[in-house]
Structures are given as structure tokens and as C-alpha cells.
Amino acid sequence: MTPAEEQGDLTYRVPGLERGLRILSEFSPREPVLGAPELSRRLGIPRTTVFRLLQTLESLGFLERADSERNYRLGVAVLRLGFEYLSSLELTDHGLPLIEALRDDTGLSTHIVIRDGRDVVFVAKAQSHASGFSAVKVNVGTRLPAHATTHGHVLMGDLSLDDLRELYAGLTLERFTSQTPGTVEELFDRVKVDAERGYATSESSFEHGISVVSAPVRGDTGRIAAVVTTTVPRAHIDTTLIESGLIDKVRDTAHQLSLRLNYRPAAEHRFMKALGL
């Protein structure tokens, strides 16, 4: 790398972010608790700056107070990032060969989708080789509103009405089409129907000319961890696709991925029983 290129790299660095990440990196199993004076000494950062960074990281949940002497330890936000990353790796490692096989069997683009709060996130994709799919603008990392998508309805299949009210507290559900639920109660009704059926289909319910079939993937606790979905680049799902067993193929792929995530039906039964369902 030339000096000019190195200088270009430095131009795009964000000092505050870099310092915050360096602070987080100082915590370890051997030193789980650290204070501002020690961090200031190690990193060569003024103590007042370290205090501001620590308070910012604490407000975001990445650090928490360890005692009354202004010492800190890693917070739950760090753990959440780690677990979500590992979970997505497990899903993609186990799931990609399965959705590729589903794509080859059906000729349709297939995806694995997870829920992150009020959004759904596409974490794996097997692109169809057919030319008609070039217009489908969904890639790994794409986020869509959970309440407005079939994927989201399936992913919310474990949530109660109270859970949904808490999730959308103080918010208005944006309508994207005439089929989009406009209230939490409407959303719950849609979620409940899909949960009882064990899969969901939609025809142009979020984006015109796009139809999908989605089925839930469950983890070792019995909770829904993801969905497997196929995309049909048409406004309606052809009868021939249904008759070819498309729904059963999607559900079987989701079940196979569930088994690879150590799902056992008994775990789902225990989870549903704990919810009083």
C-alpha cells in the first residue's frame, strides 16, 4: 500500500468510534472489570475523554457499572451482538445447502430470513438461474418491515397479542398495500392464522408482482428462529406450482433446517405449554 493509499484510509477513520472499540477490546476474561484511569493509561487517551466514551457505551448497553467506584464490565449488548452473529452463522452454514437444493428443485429463488425487532432481515440467499428473477431486488442484508411482510407474520408466530402491543407500543403500522395490517389486532389475527396453518403464502401483499411461500424454522428451544421462503416473480402463484408440491417442499426444507439446529418437537411442546397455548 502506498503512502497516499494509507493516508486515504486514515481519512475515513472515525476517531470516536475507534476509541470506543479499543475500550471494549481491553475487557477480557482475565480482566473483566476496568476503570477510566486504567483505560486512559493503557490507551493514551485523556481521562475526561475516556469518561465520556464510557458513559456513551453504558447508555447503549455495551458496558455496565461493576461497582460504586466507576468501574465497568461488558454489558448485555455485547453478548447480544455475539449471540446473534453466531446464530446467523449457524443458520447460514446449515441452511445454505438446503435452500440451494430447494432452489434447484423448484427453480425459484430461496431465502432464509430472521426477525430483528420490528424488521425482517435476509441472511442467506440461493438465487434462481431463471432470467425472470433479475427484477427481484432482495439480497443478503435486506431489511423489510415485519408487520407488512409474510415473512414477518410467520416469524412472529410465537408472539402473543400483548407481545405485539409491547413491540409496537406508540407506533402506527404503516400500510404498504390494502393487505397490510393497519392495527396490532389485525396483525395478531394474521399471525395467528399463519401459525395455526404452519406456513404462509402471499400474492403481491407487499410488493406488486411478487408472491412468496414461507415456513417457520425452529431452534432447540422450540421457538421460531427463522423462516425458509421461496419467491415467485409473479402476481399470483400458479396452480401448477402448488400441484407440484411447492408448499410441502418449503415446509420440509424448514423442518430439515430445524433438525440441524437441534430442534425436537418435544421442545416446541414445552415452549407452547409455558405460553399457555
C-alpha positions as CSV (number, residue, x, y, z in Angstrom):
1,M,0.0,0.0,0.0
2,T,1.4,3.4,-1.0
3,P,1.6,6.3,1.5
4,A,-1.2,8.1,-0.4
5,E,-3.4,5.0,0.0
6,E,-2.5,4.8,3.7
7,Q,-3.4,8.5,4.1
8,G,-6.7,7.8,2.3
9,D,-7.5,5.0,4.7
10,L,-6.8,7.3,7.7
11,T,-9.1,10.0,6.2
12,Y,-12.2,7.7,6.5
13,R,-11.5,6.7,10.1
14,V,-13.9,7.9,12.9
15,P,-11.7,8.6,16.0
16,G,-14.6,8.4,18.5
17,L,-15.7,5.0,17.1
18,E,-12.2,3.7,17.0
19,R,-11.6,4.7,20.6
20,G,-14.8,3.2,21.8
21,L,-14.0,-0.1,20.1
22,R,-10.5,0.0,21.6
23,I,-12.0,0.4,25.0
24,L,-14.3,-2.6,24.5
25,S,-11.3,-4.7,23.3
26,E,-9.5,-4.1,26.6
27,F,-12.0,-6.2,28.6
28,S,-11.2,-9.9,28.7
29,P,-12.0,-13.0,30.9
30,R,-8.7,-12.2,32.7
31,E,-9.6,-8.6,33.3
32,P,-13.4,-8.4,33.2
33,V,-13.6,-5.1,35.3
34,L,-11.7,-1.9,34.3
35,G,-11.9,1.8,35.3
36,A,-11.3,5.0,33.5
37,P,-7.9,5.7,35.0
38,E,-6.5,2.4,33.8
39,L,-8.1,2.6,30.4
40,S,-6.8,6.2,30.0
41,R,-3.2,5.0,30.8
42,R,-3.3,2.0,28.5
43,L,-4.8,3.7,25.5
44,G,-3.1,7.1,25.9
45,I,-6.5,8.9,25.8
46,P,-7.3,11.8,28.2
47,R,-9.3,10.7,31.2
48,T,-12.1,13.1,30.6
49,T,-12.5,11.7,27.1
50,V,-12.5,8.1,28.5
51,F,-15.2,9.1,30.9
52,R,-17.4,10.4,28.1
53,L,-16.8,7.3,26.0
54,L,-17.6,5.0,28.9
55,Q,-20.9,6.8,29.6
56,T,-21.8,6.6,26.0
57,L,-21.1,2.9,25.9
58,E,-23.0,2.4,29.1
59,S,-26.1,4.3,27.7
60,L,-26.1,1.9,24.7
61,G,-25.8,-1.2,26.9
62,F,-22.3,-2.2,25.8
63,L,-20.9,-1.5,29.3
64,E,-22.4,-1.6,32.7
65,R,-21.3,-0.4,36.2
66,A,-19.4,-3.1,38.1
67,D,-19.3,-1.3,41.4
68,S,-19.7,2.1,43.1
69,E,-16.1,3.1,42.2
70,R,-16.8,3.9,38.5
71,N,-15.5,0.6,37.3
72,Y,-17.1,-1.1,34.3
73,R,-17.7,-4.5,32.8
74,L,-19.1,-5.6,29.4
75,G,-22.9,-5.2,29.1
76,V,-25.5,-7.4,27.6
77,A,-25.4,-5.6,24.2
78,V,-22.0,-7.1,23.5
79,L,-23.3,-10.5,24.3
80,R,-26.4,-10.0,22.2
81,L,-24.3,-9.0,19.2
82,G,-22.1,-12.1,19.7
83,F,-25.0,-14.5,20.0
84,E,-26.9,-13.0,17.1
85,Y,-23.8,-13.3,14.9
86,L,-23.2,-16.9,15.9
87,S,-26.8,-17.7,15.4
88,S,-26.8,-16.2,11.9
89,L,-23.6,-18.2,11.1
90,E,-25.2,-21.4,12.3
91,L,-28.3,-20.7,10.2
92,T,-26.4,-19.9,7.1
93,D,-23.9,-22.8,7.5
94,H,-26.6,-25.3,8.0
95,G,-29.2,-23.7,5.8
96,L,-27.4,-22.6,2.6
97,P,-27.1,-26.2,1.2
98,L,-30.8,-26.8,2.0
99,I,-32.1,-23.7,0.3
100,E,-29.8,-24.3,-2.7
101,A,-31.3,-27.8,-3.0
102,L,-34.8,-26.2,-2.7
103,R,-33.9,-23.7,-5.4
104,D,-32.7,-26.5,-7.7
105,D,-35.8,-28.5,-7.1
106,T,-38.3,-25.6,-7.7
107,G,-36.4,-23.3,-10.0
108,L,-37.3,-20.4,-7.6
109,S,-35.1,-18.1,-5.6
110,T,-35.0,-19.1,-1.9
111,H,-34.0,-17.3,1.2
112,I,-33.5,-17.7,5.0
113,V,-35.0,-14.7,6.9
114,I,-34.8,-13.8,10.6
115,R,-36.5,-11.1,12.7
116,D,-34.7,-8.3,14.3
117,G,-37.2,-6.4,16.4
118,R,-39.8,-4.8,14.0
119,D,-37.8,-5.8,10.9
120,V,-37.1,-8.9,9.0
121,V,-33.5,-9.5,7.7
122,F,-32.5,-11.7,4.8
123,V,-29.4,-13.7,6.0
124,A,-29.0,-16.3,3.2
125,K,-30.0,-16.4,-0.5
126,A,-29.9,-19.0,-3.3
127,Q,-30.6,-17.1,-6.5
128,S,-32.7,-18.8,-9.2
129,H,-30.9,-19.3,-12.5
130,A,-34.1,-18.2,-14.4
131,S,-33.9,-14.8,-16.1
132,G,-37.2,-13.7,-14.6
133,F,-35.7,-13.2,-11.2
134,S,-33.3,-10.4,-12.1
135,A,-36.0,-7.9,-11.2
136,V,-36.3,-9.2,-7.6
137,K,-34.3,-6.8,-5.6
138,V,-33.7,-8.8,-2.4
139,N,-30.2,-9.6,-1.2
140,V,-28.5,-10.7,1.9
141,G,-28.8,-7.9,4.4
142,T,-32.1,-6.5,3.0
143,R,-34.4,-5.3,5.7
144,L,-38.2,-5.1,5.4
145,P,-40.9,-4.2,7.9
146,A,-42.1,-7.3,9.7
147,H,-45.7,-6.3,10.1
148,A,-46.1,-5.8,6.4
149,T,-44.5,-9.0,5.1
150,T,-45.5,-12.6,5.1
151,H,-42.0,-13.5,6.4
152,G,-42.6,-11.3,9.4
153,H,-46.0,-12.8,10.2
154,V,-44.5,-16.3,10.3
155,L,-41.6,-15.1,12.4
156,M,-44.0,-13.6,14.9
157,G,-45.8,-16.9,15.3
158,D,-44.7,-17.3,18.9
159,L,-45.8,-13.8,20.0
160,S,-49.0,-13.1,22.0
161,L,-51.2,-10.1,21.4
162,D,-49.6,-8.5,24.5
163,D,-46.2,-9.2,23.0
164,L,-47.1,-7.4,19.8
165,R,-48.7,-4.5,21.6
166,E,-45.4,-4.0,23.5
167,L,-43.3,-4.4,20.3
168,Y,-45.4,-1.7,18.5
169,A,-46.2,0.5,21.5
170,G,-46.8,4.1,20.5
171,L,-46.4,3.3,16.8
172,T,-48.7,3.4,13.8
173,L,-48.5,0.5,11.5
174,E,-47.6,1.8,8.0
175,R,-49.8,0.4,5.2
176,F,-48.0,-0.6,2.1
177,T,-50.9,-2.3,0.3
178,S,-54.5,-2.9,1.0
179,Q,-53.4,-6.2,2.6
180,T,-51.1,-4.7,5.2
181,P,-52.5,-4.9,8.7
182,G,-53.3,-1.5,10.0
183,T,-53.5,-2.3,13.7
184,V,-51.8,-4.6,16.1
185,E,-55.0,-6.5,16.5
186,E,-55.2,-7.1,12.7
187,L,-51.6,-8.1,12.7
188,F,-52.2,-10.6,15.5
189,D,-55.1,-12.2,13.6
190,R,-52.9,-12.6,10.6
191,V,-50.0,-14.0,12.7
192,K,-52.4,-16.5,14.4
193,V,-53.8,-17.8,11.2
194,D,-50.4,-18.4,9.7
195,A,-49.1,-20.0,13.0
196,E,-52.0,-22.4,13.1
197,R,-51.6,-23.4,9.4
198,G,-47.8,-23.9,9.8
199,Y,-46.9,-21.9,6.7
200,A,-48.0,-18.8,4.8
201,T,-48.4,-17.7,1.3
202,S,-48.9,-14.2,-0.2
203,E,-49.6,-12.8,-3.6
204,S,-48.5,-9.2,-4.1
205,S,-49.2,-8.5,-0.5
206,F,-46.1,-6.3,0.0
207,E,-44.7,-5.7,-3.5
208,H,-46.7,-5.9,-6.7
209,G,-45.8,-8.9,-8.9
210,I,-44.0,-10.8,-6.1
211,S,-45.5,-13.8,-4.4
212,V,-44.0,-16.0,-1.6
213,V,-44.3,-19.2,0.3
214,S,-42.8,-19.2,3.8
215,A,-42.4,-21.8,6.6
216,P,-41.0,-21.4,10.1
217,V,-37.7,-22.8,11.3
218,R,-37.4,-23.6,15.0
219,G,-34.4,-23.9,17.2
220,D,-33.5,-26.1,20.1
221,T,-35.9,-24.3,22.5
222,G,-38.8,-24.8,20.2
223,R,-39.1,-21.1,19.4
224,I,-39.2,-19.8,15.8
225,A,-35.7,-18.8,14.8
226,A,-36.1,-18.1,11.1
227,V,-38.2,-18.8,8.0
228,V,-37.4,-20.5,4.8
229,T,-39.1,-18.8,1.9
230,T,-39.4,-19.1,-1.9
231,T,-40.1,-16.2,-4.2
232,V,-42.3,-16.4,-7.2
233,P,-41.7,-13.5,-9.5
234,R,-45.4,-13.2,-10.5
235,A,-48.5,-11.6,-9.0
236,H,-50.1,-15.0,-8.4
237,I,-48.8,-18.4,-7.5
238,D,-49.5,-20.7,-10.4
239,T,-51.7,-23.7,-9.8
240,T,-49.1,-25.9,-11.3
241,L,-46.6,-24.8,-8.7
242,I,-49.0,-25.7,-5.9
243,E,-49.8,-29.0,-7.5
244,S,-46.1,-29.8,-7.8
245,G,-45.9,-29.8,-4.0
246,L,-44.2,-26.4,-3.6
247,I,-45.7,-25.8,-0.1
248,D,-44.6,-29.2,1.1
249,K,-41.1,-28.7,-0.3
250,V,-40.7,-25.4,1.5
251,R,-42.1,-26.8,4.8
252,D,-39.8,-29.9,4.5
253,T,-36.8,-27.7,3.9
254,A,-37.7,-25.6,7.0
255,H,-38.1,-28.8,9.0
256,Q,-34.8,-30.1,7.9
257,L,-33.1,-26.9,8.9
258,S,-34.9,-27.0,12.3
259,L,-33.5,-30.5,12.9
260,R,-30.0,-29.3,12.1
261,L,-30.5,-26.6,14.7
262,N,-31.2,-29.3,17.3
263,Y,-35.0,-28.7,17.2
264,R,-37.1,-31.5,18.7
265,P,-40.9,-31.5,18.7
266,A,-40.9,-32.0,22.4
267,A,-39.1,-28.7,22.9
268,E,-41.8,-26.8,20.9
269,H,-44.4,-28.6,23.0
270,R,-42.8,-27.4,26.3
271,F,-42.4,-23.9,24.9
272,M,-46.0,-23.7,23.8
273,K,-47.2,-25.1,27.1
274,A,-45.2,-22.5,29.0
275,L,-47.1,-19.8,27.0
276,G,-50.4,-21.5,28.0
277,L,-51.2,-22.4,24.4
